[in-house]
Amino acid sequence: MKQLHCAIKREYLDLIKAGTKNTEFRDMSGYWVRKLCNIPEGVSPDDYRSDIISGKREPEFKDYTHIVFHCEQDVYTLPILGIRTYKGHKLFAIALDNKKDK
């Protein structure tokens, strides 16, 4: 199990726990490009990010299976369904498996 650790605000963590927020968005900053993507050797994170934004490159994501949210003393782990980008937007969208059993 490969875990992605993320800090999160209480209001968003509560929505995730309730099952009403099922996607976590992160800015496509150099930090998140390095954390989420397999960047080829010899390519800078800034160039890789620019290529994703311009549509020249489809990102290759690391094989995270779970996301671990940290908020104050609270830690909450969920499976990840997938990670994607939206053309024209500088965001990563991490789909969460937080549907409540009925």
HELIX and SHEET records of a PDB file:
HELIX    1   1 ARG A   10  ALA A   18  1                                   9    
HELIX    2   2 GLY A   30  LEU A   36  1                                   7    
HELIX    3   3 PRO A   45  SER A   54  1                                  10    
SHEET    1   A 5 GLN A   3  ALA A   7  0                                        
SHEET    2   A 5 HIS A  66  CYS A  71  1                                        
SHEET    3   A 5 ASP A  74  THR A  85 -1                                        
SHEET    4   A 5 LEU A  91  LEU A  96 -1                                        
SHEET    5   A 5 THR A  23  ASP A  27 -1                                        
END                                                                             
